[in-house]
């Protein structure tokens, strides 16, 4: 009915109300019609209402058409637009609303454009292009057509609101997750599967991720829940769509199913297939670890207990080939106290020094010992004995100190004979070489218990050595103690030189 070329005699317009008002075809009237076109010139709010048109075909058939006209005040213009334009393109086209275009075409009118209340000069086409669109270009754009009717000028206008969206850069749909074809799972437990796609920058349109199980949408299957989100990162504006598939309880059948992550973007679609794999039990790993730990602890205890045995076994193979490169005559210089001892201690000391010690270290192990009282040259004066002590200690590779209850400095503080003076000198020279000159190592052997006073009666230098290395205790009453393979003698041999000293004529001293 919007065709103005229909014959007027075939069309009749009228307005319904309390009284029916016929519309004229006289162009001098503000409201008139031309065929099927109803014209309102300088429309007002009083023109609102219901209008009807009666159309009589040449055949005599009659049709009625009804129309409701609503007229709003000028203040409502901003809220009365012909639909918003939302676009993120660099150049945006704003077309003039169709009713205004039709009017302009019918009456050969001219177009003008307004952005808000500002005239856009040189814009006289039926569409307006906004180039290099930015956020500042958002506004209400009004298209006005100026046309002439019955020698009078009239304006018809229509507005559209423009929203400049963030510019989108669409990419091929790229699957971010899953990255592997298998996922470890525990039967009977709950788990989540992640399907994430990267669609581009500000690419909210056509960006979707979803899960399928054995060719069916997971959201339509029992036992599975799917939750989808669309996220835009700041400040990069990268767009990701994520679908989280929750398996409420992993069953044995789930390990046979194919889980497909399907994604789609503006240009392409993609998919990735995932299968579940039974997670191996950690019990065998724990058992293996415990076994390795127990074996390591056991081996450490064995090494610690048999460390001396191992050292005695292997050190001949790792020592220098020559047995006595330092050219010393004795492997150890033995000193001990002979004064202020009770009968039992004196007998025990005498038996150990004169029998046990030489029988094991000299006869069975091949070491050479200088034992005071045994290897002294009889008949020498005090000065000769002092020189002999000094020389023999220098010719010894170890200082072996035999400790007994009561062994201490009193024999050096209260000498009763030339022999005791020489014996006290043994202690002084030996400790001097061990502590001050550091020319020899000290082997401490303890016979019996020291009593309540402990080692407090010993010289400070000897106490210092005891704090560094506890004395080796002679096992009282042990039948196996006299054997070279006993624990006691292994410890002594461990502290002795690796290879015994070569025998030399005593006249060389």
C-alpha positions in Angstrom: 0.0 0.0 0.0 3.0 2.3 -0.1 2.8 2.6 -3.9 1.8 6.3 -4.7 1.1 5.4 -8.3 -2.1 3.5 -7.6 -5.2 5.3 -8.9 -6.7 7.4 -6.3 -10.2 6.2 -7.2 -9.3 2.7 -6.2 -8.0 3.7 -2.7 -9.8 5.4 0.1 -8.1 6.4 3.4 -9.8 7.3 6.6 -9.0 7.7 10.3 -10.8 5.8 12.9 -11.9 7.4 16.1 -15.1 8.4 17.9 -16.0 9.5 14.4 -14.6 8.2 11.1 -12.7 11.0 9.3 -12.2 10.6 5.5 -8.7 11.6 4.2 -8.7 13.7 1.1 -6.5 13.6 -1.9 -6.2 17.4 -2.0 -2.5 18.3 -1.8 -3.2 21.6 -0.1 -4.3 19.7 3.0 -1.6 18.8 5.6 -2.8 15.1 5.6 -3.7 13.7 2.2 -2.9 10.6 0.2 -1.7 9.7 -3.3 -2.9 6.2 -4.1 -1.4 3.9 -1.6 0.8 6.5 0.0 -0.5 8.4 3.1 1.3 11.8 3.6 1.7 13.7 6.9 3.1 17.2 6.4 4.4 18.8 9.5 3.1 15.9 11.7 2.0 16.6 15.2 1.0 14.5 18.2 -2.7 15.0 17.3 -2.1 12.9 14.2 -1.6 9.8 16.3 -4.3 7.1 15.9 -5.6 4.2 13.8 -5.8 4.6 10.0 -7.4 2.3 7.5 -7.2 2.0 3.7 -9.8 0.4 1.5 -8.6 -1.0 -1.8 -11.1 -2.0 -4.5 -9.7 -4.2 -7.2 -11.0 -3.8 -10.8 -12.7 -7.1 -10.3 -14.7 -5.5 -7.6 -13.0 -7.4 -4.8 -12.4 -5.2 -1.7 -9.4 -5.3 0.8 -8.9 -3.4 4.0 -5.5 -2.4 5.5 -5.0 -1.0 8.9 -2.2 1.1 10.3 -1.3 2.5 13.7 0.5 5.8 13.9 2.4 6.9 17.0 3.9 10.3 17.2 6.5 11.2 19.8 7.7 14.6 20.9 11.0 16.1 19.8 12.6 15.3 23.2 12.3 11.6 22.5 14.5 11.7 19.4 17.5 10.2 21.0 15.6 7.1 22.1 13.9 6.7 18.7 16.4 5.2 16.3 16.2 2.7 13.5 18.4 0.1 15.2 21.9 0.4 16.6 25.0 -0.3 14.5 27.6 -2.3 16.3 30.8 -2.8 14.3 34.5 -3.3 14.9 35.6 -2.7 11.3 38.1 0.0 10.5 35.7 1.7 8.1 32.0 1.6 9.1 29.0 2.3 6.8 25.9 4.0 8.3 22.9 3.7 5.9 20.1 6.1 6.0 16.9 4.5 7.4 14.8 2.9 4.7 11.6 5.1 5.1 13.7 8.3 4.7 15.4 6.8 1.7 12.1 5.9 0.1 10.7 9.4 0.7 13.8 11.0 -0.7 13.7 8.9 -3.8 10.0 9.5 -4.3 10.3 13.3 -4.1 13.8 13.6 -5.5 15.1 15.1 -2.2 18.6 15.9 -0.9 20.4 14.2 1.9 22.3 15.9 4.8 23.9 14.2 7.8 24.3 15.1 11.5 26.6 13.6 14.1 24.7 14.3 17.3 23.9 18.0 16.8 26.8 18.8 14.5 26.4 19.0 10.7 28.6 16.8 8.6 29.4 19.1 5.7 29.9 17.6 2.2 27.9 14.5 3.2 24.9 14.2 0.8 24.7 10.6 0.0 22.2 8.1 1.3 25.0 6.3 3.3 27.6 7.8 5.6 31.1 6.3 5.9 33.1 6.6 9.2 36.7 6.0 8.2 39.3 4.8 10.7 36.6 4.4 13.3 37.5 5.0 16.9 35.7 5.1 20.3 35.3 8.9 19.9 33.1 8.3 16.8 30.3 6.7 18.8 27.2 8.9 18.6 23.7 9.3 17.1 23.9 9.8 13.4 20.8 11.5 11.8 20.0 11.3 8.1 17.8 14.2 6.9 16.1 14.3 3.5 14.9 17.7 2.3 12.2 17.4 -0.4 9.6 19.6 -2.1 5.9 19.0 -2.3 3.4 21.4 -3.7 6.1 24.1 -3.9 6.9 23.8 -0.2 10.0 22.3 1.5 9.7 19.5 4.0 12.2 17.4 6.0 12.1 13.7 6.8 14.7 12.3 9.2 15.9 9.0 10.8 18.6 8.3 13.3 20.9 5.4 14.1 23.2 5.0 17.1 26.8 3.8 16.3 28.8 1.6 18.7 32.4 1.2 17.8 33.5 -2.2 19.1 37.0 -3.3 19.9 38.7 -4.2 16.7 38.7 -8.0 16.2 41.6 -9.9 14.6 40.4 -13.4 13.8 42.9 -16.3 13.6 42.6 -19.9 12.7 41.3 -21.9 15.6 44.3 -23.1 17.6 43.9 -25.8 20.3 45.8 -24.8 23.4 44.7 -27.7 25.5 44.8 -30.7 25.5 48.4 -31.0 24.4 48.8 -34.8 24.7 46.8 -37.7 23.4 46.6 -39.5 26.7 45.5 -38.4 30.2 46.3 -40.4 33.3 43.3 -41.2 35.5 42.3 -43.2 38.6 39.3 -45.5 38.3 36.5 -44.4 40.6 37.8 -40.9 41.1 36.5 -37.6 39.7 38.5 -35.6 37.1 38.3 -32.6 34.8 39.3 -32.4 31.1 40.2 -29.0 29.6 39.5 -28.0 26.0 40.8 -24.5 25.2 40.9 -22.7 21.8 42.7 -19.5 20.8 40.6 -17.6 18.3 42.5 -14.3 17.9 42.3 -10.7 19.3 38.9 -9.5 20.6 37.5 -12.4 18.6 34.4 -12.9 20.6 32.4 -13.9 17.5 32.3 -17.5 16.5 34.8 -18.7 19.1 33.6 -22.0 20.7 35.0 -25.1 22.4 33.1 -28.2 23.3 33.6 -31.9 24.3 32.3 -34.9 22.4 32.4 -38.5 23.8 32.4 -41.3 21.2 30.9 -39.0 18.6 28.2 -37.5 20.8 28.0 -34.2 22.7 29.2 -34.8 26.2 26.6 -32.3 27.6 23.9 -34.7 26.5 25.3 -37.8 28.2 24.9 -38.9 31.8 27.8 -38.8 34.1 29.4 -35.8 32.4 29.1 -32.1 33.1 30.4 -29.4 30.7 31.0 -25.8 31.6 32.1 -23.3 28.9 33.6 -19.8 29.3 34.9 -17.1 26.9 37.9 -15.2 28.3 39.8 -12.1 27.0 43.2 -11.6 28.4 44.4 -8.2 29.6 46.2 -6.3 28.2 46.9 -8.5 25.1 43.1 -9.0 24.4 43.7 -12.5 23.2 40.5 -14.5 23.1 40.1 -18.0 24.5 37.1 -20.3 24.7 37.3 -23.0 27.3 35.2 -26.1 27.9 35.7 -28.0 31.1 34.4 -31.5 31.1 33.9 -33.0 34.5 33.7 -36.8 34.7 31.9 -37.4 38.0 33.3 -40.9 38.5 35.8 -42.5 36.1 34.6 -46.0 35.1 36.3 -48.8 33.4 34.4 -48.0 30.2 35.8 -44.5 30.2 39.3 -46.0 29.5 37.9 -47.4 26.2 36.1 -44.1 25.1 37.4 -41.4 22.8 37.1 -37.9 24.2 37.2 -35.3 21.4 37.9 -31.6 21.9 36.1 -29.8 19.1 36.8 -26.1 18.5 35.6 -23.5 16.0 36.7 -20.0 15.1 35.7 -17.4 12.6 37.6 -19.0 9.8 38.3 -22.6 10.7 37.4 -25.5 12.9 39.7 -28.1 14.6 39.6 -31.1 16.9 41.9 -33.2 19.2 41.2 -36.7 20.4 42.1 -37.7 24.0 42.0 -41.1 25.7 42.2 -42.0 29.4 45.0 -44.2 30.7 44.9 -46.1 34.0 47.5 -44.6 36.4 50.0 -47.1 37.6 49.9 -47.9 41.3 52.7 -46.3 43.3 52.9 -49.2 45.8 55.6 -51.1 43.7 57.5 -47.8 43.5 57.2 -47.3 47.3 58.3 -50.9 48.0 61.2 -50.6 45.6 62.3 -47.3 47.3 62.0 -48.9 50.7 64.1 -51.9 49.6 66.8 -49.6 48.1 66.7 -47.5 51.3 67.1 -50.6 53.6 69.9 -52.0 51.4 71.6 -48.6 51.5 71.3 -48.4 55.3 72.5 -52.0 55.7 75.4 -51.3 53.3 76.3 -48.2 55.2 76.3 -50.1 58.5 78.4 -52.8 57.0 80.9 -50.3 55.7 81.0 -48.5 59.0 81.5 -51.7 61.0 84.0 -53.2 58.6 85.7 -49.9 57.5 88.9 -50.9 59.2 88.8 -54.4 57.7 88.3 -52.9 54.3 91.1 -50.4 54.8 93.5 -53.1 55.9 92.5 -55.3 53.0 93.0 -52.7 50.2 95.5 -50.2 51.5 98.6 -52.3 50.5 97.4 -52.1 46.9 97.1 -48.3 47.0 100.3 -47.5 49.0 103.6 -46.6 47.3 105.7 -49.6 46.1 108.6 -48.8 48.3 108.1 -49.9 51.9 110.2 -47.3 53.8 110.9 -44.2 51.9 111.4 -42.1 55.1 114.4 -44.4 56.0 113.2 -44.7 59.7 114.2 -47.8 61.6 111.1 -48.2 63.9 107.5 -48.3 63.2 106.5 -47.2 66.7 108.2 -46.0 69.8 106.4 -47.4 72.9 106.3 -45.4 76.1 104.5 -46.3 79.4 104.7 -45.7 83.1 106.4 -48.1 85.4 106.2 -46.2 88.7 103.4 -45.8 91.2 101.5 -48.9 89.9 99.8 -51.5 92.0 100.9 -55.1 91.7 98.0 -56.2 89.4 98.4 -53.3 87.1 102.2 -53.7 86.9 101.9 -57.4 86.0 99.3 -56.7 83.4 101.4 -53.9 81.9 104.5 -56.1 81.9 102.8 -58.9 80.2 101.3 -56.7 77.6 104.5 -54.8 76.8 107.0 -57.6 76.9 104.9 -60.5 75.5 101.6 -59.6 73.9 102.6 -56.5 72.0 105.8 -57.9 70.5 104.3 -61.3 69.7 101.5 -59.7 67.6 103.0 -56.6 66.0 106.6 -57.8 65.6 106.3 -61.6 65.1 102.9 -61.8 63.3 102.7 -58.4 61.5 106.4 -57.7 60.9 106.6 -54.3 62.5 109.6 -53.0 64.4 109.0 -51.5 67.9 111.3 -49.7 70.2 110.1 -50.5 73.7 111.5 -48.6 76.6 113.1 -50.9 79.1 113.6 -53.7 76.5 115.6 -52.0 73.8 117.6 -49.6 76.1 121.4 -50.2 76.0 122.5 -51.3 79.5 125.2 -49.4 81.3 124.7 -46.0 79.6 124.8 -42.8 81.6 121.9 -40.3 81.9 123.2 -38.1 79.1 123.8 -41.1 76.8 120.3 -42.3 77.5 118.8 -38.9 76.7 120.6 -38.9 73.4 119.4 -42.4 72.7 115.8 -41.5 73.4 116.0 -38.4 71.2 117.6 -40.4 68.3 115.2 -43.4 68.6 112.1 -41.2 68.7 113.3 -39.4 65.5 113.8 -42.8 63.9 110.2 -43.9 64.8 107.2 -43.4 62.6 104.6 -43.6 65.4 104.5 -42.8 69.1 102.6 -45.6 71.0 101.5 -44.5 74.5 100.3 -47.2 76.9 97.9 -45.7 79.4 97.3 -47.3 82.8 95.4 -46.1 85.9 97.8 -43.6 87.5 99.8 -42.9 84.4 100.6 -39.2 84.5 103.0 -36.4 85.1 103.9 -37.4 88.7 106.6 -39.6 87.4 108.0 -36.5 85.5 107.5 -34.2 88.4 109.1 -36.5 91.1 111.9 -38.5 89.4 113.4 -41.0 91.8 116.2 -42.4 89.6 118.1 -41.8 86.4 115.9 -44.4 84.8 112.7 -42.6 85.7 114.2 -39.4 84.5 114.9 -41.0 81.1 111.4 -42.4 81.0 109.8 -39.0 81.7 112.0 -37.6 79.0 110.5 -40.2 76.6 107.0 -38.7 77.2 108.2 -35.2 76.8 110.2 -35.7 73.6 107.5 -37.9 72.0 104.6 -35.5 72.8 106.8 -32.6 71.5 107.4 -34.4 68.2 103.7 -35.3 67.9 102.1 -32.0 69.0 104.6 -29.3 68.2 106.7 -30.6 65.3 103.9 -32.9 64.0 106.4 -35.4 62.8 104.7 -38.5 64.0 101.2 -39.8 64.8 100.2 -41.0 68.3 98.6 -44.4 69.0 96.9 -44.4 72.4 96.3 -47.8 74.1 94.5 -48.0 77.4 94.9 -50.9 79.9 92.1 -51.1 82.5 89.7 -48.4 83.7 90.9 -45.0 84.6 88.8 -44.6 87.6 86.8 -41.6 88.8 89.4 -39.0 87.9 89.3 -40.1 84.2 92.1 -38.6 82.2 92.5 -35.4 84.3 95.8 -36.6 85.8 97.4 -36.8 82.3 99.5 -34.0 80.8 97.5 -31.3 78.9 99.1 -32.3 75.6 98.0 -35.9 76.1 94.5 -34.9 77.1 94.3 -32.9 73.9 95.2 -36.0 71.9 92.6 -38.1 73.8 89.9 -35.5 73.0 90.8 -35.8 69.3 90.9 -39.6 69.3 89.8 -41.9 72.0 92.3 -44.5 73.2 92.0 -48.1 72.0 91.0 -50.2 75.0 92.6 -53.6 75.6 89.8 -56.1 76.1 90.2 -57.5 79.6 90.2 -61.3 79.7 89.4 -61.9 76.0 90.9 -65.1 74.7 90.8 -63.8 71.1 92.5 -60.6 72.0 96.0 -62.0 71.4 95.1 -63.0 67.8 96.2 -60.7 65.0 92.7 -60.9 63.5 90.9 -59.6 66.6 89.1 -56.3 66.6 91.6 -54.7 68.9 94.7 -55.5 66.8 92.9 -54.5 63.6 92.4 -51.1 65.1 96.1 -50.9 66.1 97.3 -52.1 62.7 95.0 -49.5 61.0 96.9 -46.8 62.9 100.3 -48.3 62.2 102.3 -47.6 59.0 101.0 -49.3 55.9 104.3 -51.2 55.4 106.7 -52.1 58.1 110.1 -50.5 58.4 113.1 -52.3 56.9 115.6 -53.8 59.4 118.8 -52.0 59.8 121.9 -52.5 61.9 121.4 -50.7 65.3 124.9 -49.3 64.9 123.6 -47.0 62.3 121.8 -45.0 65.0 
